[in-house]
Amino acid sequence: MSVNDSNAPASGPASKQPVSIPSDALIIVPVRNTVLFPGVVFPITIGRPQSVAAAQQAVREQRQIGLLLQRDPEVNEPGPDDLYRIGTLANIVRYITGPDETHHVVCQGVQRIRVLDFLPGTPFLAARVLHIPEPTASSPEIEAHFLNLQRQAIEAAELLPQAPQELIAMLQGTTSPSTLADLATSYMDIKPQEKQEILETVDLALRMDKVSRHLAERIEVLRLSAEIGKQTKATFDERQREAILREQMATIQRQLGEGDGKAQEVAELNEAITRAKMPPEAESQARKEVRRYERMPEAAGEAGMVRSYLDWLIELPWSLPEEKLIDIAGARRILDEDHYGLEKIKSRIVEYLAVRKLAPQGKAPILCFVGPPGVGKTSLGQSIARAMQRPFVRVSLGGLHDEAEIRGHRRTYIGALPGNIIQAIKKAGARNCVMMLDEIDKMGRGIQGDPSAAMLEVLDPEQNATFRDNYLGVPFDLSRVVFVATANMLDSIPGPLLDRMEIISLAGYTEDEKLEIAQRYLVRRQLEANGLKAEQVEIDADALRLIIKGYTREAGVRSLEREIGKAFRNVAVQVAEGSASRVALTTKDIADVLGQPRFESEIAMRTSVPGVATGLAWTPVGGDILFIEATRTSGKGALILTGQLGEVMRESVQAALTLVKSRAAQLGIDPALFEKSDIHVHVPAGATPKDGPSAGVAMFTALTSLLTDRTVRSDTAMTGEISLRGLVLPVGGIKEKVVAAAAAGLTRVMLPARNRRDFDDIPLTAREKLEFIWLERVDDAIAAALEAKAAPATAA
């Protein structure tokens, strides 16, 4: 083994004149990554000009050299501060210059040395040193250390792969404890800094103890490495042995005229294919794969892939089970048991089931339930499955970005599987199952293809009778599967896919509906979840209403159920501790259990000042109240918009201001006011992005209120898009917006007259609470929303 002390080739120094080094000084050669111990012969490659010059002068003058380890091996020109102070005195046994101008010295360690001081002004390092004699004291402790160390060193050498016998003989023949410690350290695979630490340890007992600890660690590593190697070889040998034995067993069975295990397995596969009642094309493919499998040796890697493919073909439900008659009255009862409200949705589901009952072979539409989270979309699919008495299976499509998740992988890939559709049918065990395609609006598109494009064939009644999964490679009939999809928003669903589904919208629940749902379903469910009985805890309607108003703000009831569960867990602690046997939760207890209410009523935010109007907004989680604030300051006619408004909403404000300017005379506004004022429009909740044209009426009303100094009625909210001609145009999300207005305690809503078609969708409880004002033009909005201007005060 050789250690290079530099990366640069030597050049030049050999031709320089030798310098005079005092006889009491020692030529020093720094080395990078090796430590030479006394009594050890070691080759070293030198390349730095100073090191070559030092070695050559030592050879010429037949002088010894001192080898010192560098603290940092990256330093190319080390100085005195870059070297350890304790090193090894060495004889140069041989100096060799290679044909490629490399220089090598074979050194023999003689004795430990300590540098006292370096000589200045020399072309290479030279120093006066102190020779450190080896301790010769002997004691029972030293003898015990010696015997243990010798045993460890021999064991480590024997564990080394391809260890030379000379090394083991040398360790066995060594009688000096210090020589043994240095020799074992020299050939040990540890860091140079750790070897330097042992070199610097003069005390013999302490040095042998350090070497023994390092040897113990190396022996453990070598043992584990050898054991792992043996296990790997044994596993490989066992596989070879098993393959040979299997082949011999098959040969013996053939000679005896007995059927081997493979033949029996093939017979079972053929029988299973017959029982599966596959269509002709699938059965032909399965028989072909069985014949291939029969010819394959069991050790072949492809045999497992073929067997897995055959298992999938056999286990899929190819035959159509006997369909149970749909009970329409029973379906109504199931829907009413599982869901409160949703009358129009239930009616449409009953119609769907009635058609399936009368025309089971017909091409039924694909239903898609669209609505905010927590309103019962997934549970509606489960109710449909109960009503039809069919298996229910759910496929989550959220986050899919690989077409192979729908169509499957080709069998040529390792670990290939069918797509989620075929996997779900196998899980359901029936070809006419009810399959819920959850979160169909959250599929993505990646470099592996577009899964929404693959869904086009799945959801097309004209094509899905011959759906071809890439893994199966044969058509599978999906026409009898009842597909039900769910989504939160329609915007992200591609048009062709949306066209294949019938959209059924589910709006958010009103406060009264949430109360009924909580009393009928959520309380009972949370009692079971928390191990409580109905006689142990009671929660009254007022407490539930407080939770709905003060602790949740959602269209569905998921957060409401969580808060009820939180309250019941508090009761469960009291019951488990034995401090209470029955707890009645009232409004007074809710704050102690759930903390102070997190949401305040929007009524508290409404103030009757000019320039403030209440709008209605639609969000993915239901309707919401939107406040439009406008104020005027001295300026030059600038329009300032804040509140994270989107481009469409910014244009709505500009259109509203232009409309106000065009009607200034009619509204009694001084036209000069626009030139001398800056108008600032702000929509609170500035951290939430807002966009859409439906706040146009509210924007116009707020600006008119500001400039005419007339307040907007605080009990009124409005929605609608405006045109520059002053028309009020229809908008979407009417049901959600009106429900939000009713929940906020408003009593009047102003809606576009062309949205009268949506009136029937509004829940009856919301209709009873609100007065509806239908707007044809913005003049109708001003007349209905603005209060009369306060008369100026007169002097007494």
N, C-alpha and C positions, 0 to 999 in steps of 0.2 A: 504493500500500500504506500502510495506517495502523496504528499500534500503540497500543493503549489502555494508559494507565498506571494505570488503576484500574477496578474493577468497580462502584463506587458512583457514582451521578449527583451532579453538583455542585449545591450549593444554598447560598445565603447569602453567599459571600465577595464577590460582585460589588458588594454594597451596602455593604461596609465601607469606612471611610476609608483612603486610602493611607497607608503608613508611610514614614518617611524612611530611605532606604538610602544609605550613604555613596557618594560618586562613585567611590572606588577599589575598591568592592566589586561583586560580580556576583551577580545573582539566579540561583539554582540551581533547576532543574526535574528531579527524578529520573524516570527512565523504566525500564520493566520489562524488555522483551525486544528492544530495538533499540539499535544503536550508530550515531550520526550521524558521518560523516566530513567533513573539510573539503572544500568545493567541491561537496557533494552537497545537493540539495533534497529534503526528505522531509516528508510529512504525519504529524502525531502527534495522537492523540486523548487529551485529558486529562479526568480526572473527579474526582480528589481535590480537596477544597476548597483545600488549601494550594497545589497546582499551579495551579488556576484563578486564585487570587488573585495568585500570582507572575507568571503570564503576562499577566494584565490590567494589573498595575502596569507591567510592562516595555513593554507596548503604549502605555499612557498617557504614560510618560516617554520613549518611543522609545529604550529601552535594549536592549542585547544580553542574552541569557540564556546560562547554562551548562547543558548536558545531561550528566548523569552516570548511568551504568548501575547499577541495584541489584544487589547480590550475590545476594540471594534474592528472586525475583519474588513470592513469597507474602506478603511483609511489606507491610501496607497503609499504615503510617505510618513510612517509613524515616527514620532519623536519620543523623548524620554517619558512624557506624561501619558503616552498612548500605550505603554507596555506595563505588564505586571512586574513587580520587583523581584519576585522569586522565580527562578528558572532552573535550567539543568546545564551543568558543564559537560561538554561532549567532545569526543575525539572524532576527527574526520577520517573514516576508514577508507573511503574511496571518493574521488571526484570524477564525474563523468560529464563530458560535453556531447550532446546528441547531434545527429546530422542536421536536425532542424534548428540548430543553435539554441537548444534548451540545455539548462545546466542542472545537474543532479548531484547531491552529496549523500553518501551513506554515513550516518552518524551513530556513534555508540555512546549512550548516556553513562556518565561517570559519577556525578555527585550533584546534590542540590546546592545552589548558590543563591545569595541575596545581593542585589546591586546596592552598593553604598553611594556612589556618585558617578555620573557620566562625564567623560572627558570632553572638553569643548574643542572646537576647531578641527575635528577629524572628518574625513570624507565619508566615513561610515560610523556607525555607533560603536563606541568602546567605553568600557567602564571598569572601575575598581570594584571588586566583589569580595564578599565574605563567604568562605566555604563552610557549608553546614554538614557536619559529620553525621553519619547514620547512628542512631542509638543502638547500643549492644546489650542493654540490660535484659536479663532473662528472669522470668517469674512464672509461677503456675498460671497466672492470668494470661500472660503473653502466650504461653504454650497452648492454653485452651483456645484462645483466639486463632492461633496459627492452625491448629487441627481443624477447627470449624471452617476457616477460610479456605483451606486446601480442599476440603470436601466440597464446598460450594463451587470453587473454581473448576474442579474436575467435572462436577455435574453439569455446570453451564457449558463447558467445552463439549461434553458428550451430546448435549441437546442441540448444539449448533449443526445446521446441515453442512455436510462436507467439511467437517472440522479436521485439520491435519493431526495425525497421530503424534507428530513430533511435539506439538503444543501440549497435548495431554501428558506425554512423557516428561516434558520439561516441568510441568506443574507438579507431577508426582515426585520428581527428583529434587525439587527445591527444598533446602533445609533452613534457609534464612527467612524469618518472618517479614522483614522489611522488603527483601527481594520478591517474595511471594506477593505481597500487597501491591508493589509497583508493577510487577508483571501482569497480575490479574487486571489491574486498572487499565494498563496500556492496551490490552486486547478487548476491553469491555466497550460495548456500544452505548456510551453516554455522551453528554454534551462536553465540549472542550472546557467550558467554565467549571463543570463539575470535576473534571480531571485536574484542572488547575487548583481547585480547592483541596483535593487530596494531596497534590504535590506540595502545597504550602503547609500541610499538616505534618509537623516534625514528630510529635508525640506518637510513638509506635502503637500503643493500645488504641488511642483515639483514631489513628489512621486506619487500622485494621477494622475497627468497628464501622467506620464510614464505608469502606470497601465492601464489607459484609452486607450492609443494608442495600447497597446498589446491586450486588449480586443476587440477593434474594428477590428483588423486583424483576431483574432480567430473567431469572430462572422461572418465575411464575408466568411471565409473558411467553417464554419459549415453550413451557409445558402446554399452555393453552393453544399456541400456534400448532404444535405437534398434534394435539388432540383433535383440533379442527381438521387438520390435514388427513388424519386417520379416518375421521367420520365421513369426510367427503369421499375418500377412496372406497370406504366400506359401502357407502350408498351406491356408488357407481358399480362396484363389483356385485352388489346384491341385485341390481337391475339386470346386469348381464346374466347372472345366474338364473334369475326368474324367467328371463326370455328363453334361455336354453332349455330350462326344465319344461316350460310350457310347450315348446316345440317338440321335445322328446315325448311328452305326455300325449300330444296330438298324434304323433307318429304311432305310438303304442296302441292308442285307441283305434286308429285306422287299421292297423294290422289285426286287431281283435274283432274288427267289424262293428265296433261300438260307435255311436254318434258322439262327437266331441262337444265341449261346452259351447263352442261357437255355433255349431249347427243347431243346437237347442235354442240359443239366443235368437238366431235368424228365424227359426220356426215361430217363436213367440212374437217377434216383430211382425211377421206376415199375418199372424192371427189378430194382432192388435190393429193392424191396418184394415182388416176386414170388418172388425167391430166398429171402427171409427166412422164407417159409411161416408167416405170422402166422395166428392164429385170425381168423374172419370179422369180429368186432367191431373188433379192432385193425387189420386190413387196411382196413376201411371208413374208420376214422378217419385212417389214413395217407394214403389216396387223397384224402380230403377236404382234408387239409392241403397236399398237393401241388398241388391245383387252386388253393387260396388263394395258395400261393407263386408259382404261374405268373402270376397276375394282378398280383402286387406289383411295383412298380419296385424295382430293385436298391438304390437309395439309401434306400429306406424302412427306418426303424429296426426294424420288426417282422420284416423279412425274415430277418435273422440269427437271431432267436428261433425262427421257424418252421423254418428249416433245421437249427438245433441239435436241435429236437424230433424232426424226421424222422431225423436221424442216430442218435439214441438208439433210436428204434423199430426202425430197420433193423439196428443192431448187436447188439441183444439176442438171445440164443439161444432163439428161440421153439420150435423143433422139438426133439424129444427124441432125443438121439444113441443109437446102438445100445449097449445095456448089455452090459458084459462079465460073464461068469459068475464068480461069487464062489467062490474056492477056499478052503474052510474050513481045510484043512491048511496052505495057504500063509498064511492069516490068522494061524493060531496061530504059525507060524514068524516072521512079521513082528513080532507082539506080543512074542514072546520075545527077538527081536533088539534091539528098541527099548527094552524095559523089563525091569528085574529085579524079581522079586517080583510083588506086586499080583495074586495068583492069582485071587481072587474077581472082581476087576474084569475081568481078561482073559477069564475064563469067561463073564461077562455079555456082554461085547462079542462073543465068538464066538457066543453064543446069538442076539444081535441080528442078526449077519451071516447066520446060518443061516436065520432067519425071513425076512430080506430076499431071500435066495436062493430060498426056496421060494414066497414070496408077494411078488413085486416090486411088485404093484399095491396091496398092503395098506397100511393106515395104521400105519406104524411109530411107536413112541413117541419122544419127544424126550428124549435122554439129557442129564443135567446132572451133570457131575463137580464135586463139592464137596470142598474140602480146603484145607489151608494152602498158602502160596506155595512153589513149587519142588518139588512132588511129582510133576510130570509130567502135569498135566491137559491142557495145550495139545498136548503131544507125543502124547498118546493119540489126540486128534482127527486128527493127521497120520498116525498109524499106521492108523486106520480108513480114511482116504482111500487109503492105499497098498494096504491089503488089498482094498478095493472097486475099485481101479484107476480112481479118479475124481479130478478136479481138486479141490484143497484151497484154500479161501479163508478168511481170518480177518477178522472184523468186531469191532473193539474198541468195547465199549459203556460203558467206564468214563468217568464224567463227563458223559455225555449228559444234557441237561436240556431238549431241544427235541423235540417230537413230529415236527417236519419232518425230523429226522435219520433217522427210521425211514420215515415215509410220503412224504417229499419235499415240495418247495415247489410251490405252484401256478404255472403258467407265466406268470401275469400279472406276477410279480415279476422285476425285472432280476437276472440272475445265478442264476435258479432252476435247481435240479438235482434229479434223483431222490434218494430216500432211500438210506441205506447198504446196504440189502438188495438193491435193484435194481443199485446200483453194483457190489456184490460179485459178483453173478451175471454182469454184463457182463465184469468182470475175469476171472472163472473161465472164461467162454466156454462154459459148459454148464449146462443147466437141472437136471441131476441131480448137481450138485457136492456136496461135503461142506463145509458152512459152519460154522465155529467162531464162536459168539457168546461172545466173551471178556468176563469180568468183568460178567456179567449182574446181579450183586448191587450194582453201583456206579452204576447209573443214578439220576439225580436227577429232581426235578420243579421246573419253572420256570414263569414267566408264559406261556411259549409252549406249555404243555401237558405231559402226562405221557407220556414215551416208553415206559414199562412198559405203559401201557394200549394203545399202538399195537402192542406186541409180542404182545398176546393173539391178534390175528388171524394174525400171522406163524406162531405156534407151535401153532395149533389145526389139526389134520389135517382137521377138518370144514369149515374156512373158508378155509384158505390156498390152495386151488385157484383161488380167485377174488380173490386179493389185489389191491387197487386202490391204486396209488401216485398221489399227488396230481399229480405232474408228468406221468406217462404218461396218466392219465385213462381207461385201459382195464385190464381185469383181466389179471393175470399169474399163471400157475400155479406155485405154490411147493410143490405136493404131492410132487414127486419130489426136492426138495432134502433132503439128510440133515443135519438141524440137530443140532449138539452144543454144549451150553452149558457154561460153567465159572463157578464162584463160590468165594469164600473162606468166606462165611457165608450162611446161609439167612434170618437174621432180617430183613434189609432187602429181601428179595424179596416183593412183594405176594402174598397168598394165591391169587387167581385165576391169576396167572402161574405160581406154584409148582405149582398143581394140574395144569398142562398138561405138566409134565416129570416124568421118572422120575429120582429122585435116586440117584446112586451116590457113596458117600462114599469118599474117599481119605484115610487117616490118615497120620501122619508115619512116616518110616522108622526102624527100629531101628539101633543102632550097626553091627551085622553087615551089615544091608542097605546102609547107606551105604558101608561098606568095599567090598562087592561092586560097587556102582554106580561107585564111584571107580575100582576096578581095571578094570572092563569098559568104561566109557564116558568118565568125566571125564578120566582121565590121557591117553587117546588124543586126546581133543578139544583139550586144552590143549597137547599136543605140537604138533599142527597149527597151533593159534592162535599159538604163539610161535616157529614156524619150527624146531623141534627134531625130531630123529629118535630112534627108540626106542633106538638103540645109543649115543646121546650122553648120555642121562640115564636113571637108574633110581631109583625111589622104592619102598622096601619097605613091607610091610603095617603094621609097627609105626609107621613115620613117618606113614602115612595115618591110623592109629587115633589117634595123638597129635593130629593136626590136627583130627580129628572131635571129640575130647574137649575139647581145650584152646583151640581157636581158633574154634569155631562152636557156636552154640546155636540150632538151627532144626529144623523138621519136615522140610523138603526138603533139597536139596543145592546150592542156588545159592551160598551163602556158602562151602561146601566147595570148589566149583569155582573160586571166586575166589581162595581161599587156595592151592590147588594151582597156579593160574596165576601167583600171586605168587612161589611157590617156583621155578617153572620160569623165570620172567623173570630171576631171580638167576643161574640156570645159563646162560641165554642170553647174559648179559653176559660170563661167563667164556669161553664157547665163541667168541663174536664177537671177544673180545680175543686169543684164542689161548692163554690161560693154562691152559686145560684142554680136552681132547678128549672126555672122558667123566667124568661126575659121578654118584656114587651117593649119594642123599639118605637118611640114616638119622635116627633120633630125636635123635642128637647135633647134627645140622645144622639141625634145624627151628627151634630157638630163635635161632640166629644169623641165619637167613633171615627168619623171621616175627616175631622178638621174643619176649618172654616170654609164656607162655600167658595169654589174657585171661579165661578162665573156670576156676573151681575146682570141684571135685566137691562136690555137696551133702552128701556124707558128712562132710566136714570141718565143716559147719555144724551137724550134729546133736550135741547133748550130752545125756547122760543125767541130766537134772535134773527134778524134779517140775514139772508145769505146761507142758511142751513136748511137742507132738504133731506128727506129720508128716502133712499132708493131700495130696491130689492135686487139681490144678486143670486145667481145659480153657481154652486160649487159641486165638485165630484162627490161630496158627502152630504148634499142637500142644499136647501135654500138658506139665505143669510140676509141680514140687514146691512145696508151700505149707507154711510152718511156722506153727503156731499157738502163741503164747506167752501164758501167763497167770501173773499174780503177784498176791500179796495184801499189802495194807498196812493199818495201823490206820485205822479210819474209821467211817462210819455206814451201811454197806450200799450204797454207790454202785457202779454198773457203768460203767467207763470203757472206751471202744472207740477204738482208733487204727489207722492203716494204710490210710487212704482206703477204708474199707469202704462198699459200697453198701447201700441200704435193706434188700434181701433178706438180705444177710449179717449186718447188724446184728440183724435179727429172729431169725436163726438163733442168734446168741449169746444173746439174751434167752431164746429157747425152751430152749436147752441149760442155762442157769443155772436156769431154773424147774424143769426136769426133775431137775437135781441136787438142788435144794432139796426137791422132793417125795420123793426117794429118800434123803434124808440119813441116816435111821435105818438103812436097809438097807445103805448104803455105809459106815456107821460114822463119820459126820461129826456133830460137835456142832452142833445148829441155832443155838445162840447165836453161832456163828462168823460167820454171815452178817450179823448185826446189828452186830458189832464190827469188821467188816473192809470195806474197799473192794477190789473186784476189777478189775484192769486186764487187758484182753485186747488184744494187739497182734499184727498180722500184718506181718512184715518186708517190705522193698521198698515202703516207705511212699509212694514217688512214683508207684507203679503203682496205678490204681483196680482194686478187686476187688469182685465181686458174685456172687450165686448162692447157692442153698440147699445145694449138695453138700458144704460143709464142716461140716455139722451134727454128724456123728459125731466128726470131729476136734475140734470145739469142746467137745463133751460129754466126750470122753476127756481133753482138756487140763485142763478144770475139775475133773474127778474126780481126776486125777493131782495137781493142786495141793492140793486140799482133803484128800485122803487121804495125801498125802506119799508116793505111790508113783510111780516113774518109768515112762514109756512106753518100750517096747522100741525101741531105736534102729534096728533093722533092719526096722521095720514102718511102712507107710503105709496110709492109709484114706480112703475117700470114702463119701458117702451122706447123704441128708437124714433128719432125725429128726422124729418127731411127739411131742406132749406125752404120748401113751400109751406112749412108749418104743419105737415101731416104727421100723425102718430102712427108708426108702423108696428106690425106684430113682432113679438119676440118669443123665445122658447122658455121652457122651465116654469111655466105659469103655476102648475100645481105646487112645486117645491117652494116657489117664492111666496105664494099665498099662505102656505102652511107656516113658513117662517114668520110672516107678518102676524098671523094669529098667535103663534107662540110668543112673540115679543110683546103682546099686549096691545097691539094697534087695533083700531076699530074701523078704519076706512082704508081701502086700497084703490088706486087708480090704475086701470089696465087699458091697453089698446082695444078699441072696439072690435078689431078684426081677430082678437083672441077669444071672442065669445064661444067659439067652438071648443075651447078647453074648459069651459065652466063645469061641465058634467064630471070632469076628472078630479075636481077639487073635493076633498072630503066634506061630508055634510057638517061635521062639527066645526070646520073652519068657515064654511058658508054661513052658518048660523051666527058666528061671532062678528062677521065683517059686513060692512056696507061696501058695495061695489060701484065704482064710477067708471063708465066706459068712455074712452077718449077717442074722438075722431081727429081733432086738431089740437095744437098746443094752447089755443085760446080756452078750450074746455079745461085744460089742466090749470091754467092761471085762475080761471073763475072758481074752480073747486078747491084749489089748494091754498091760495093766498088769503090771509085775513085782511079786513079793512084797515086802512092806514089810520093810526091813532091820531085823534084830533089834537092840535097844539093847545097847550095849556093857556088859559086867559087870565089876565091880572084881575085880582079881586077888586 
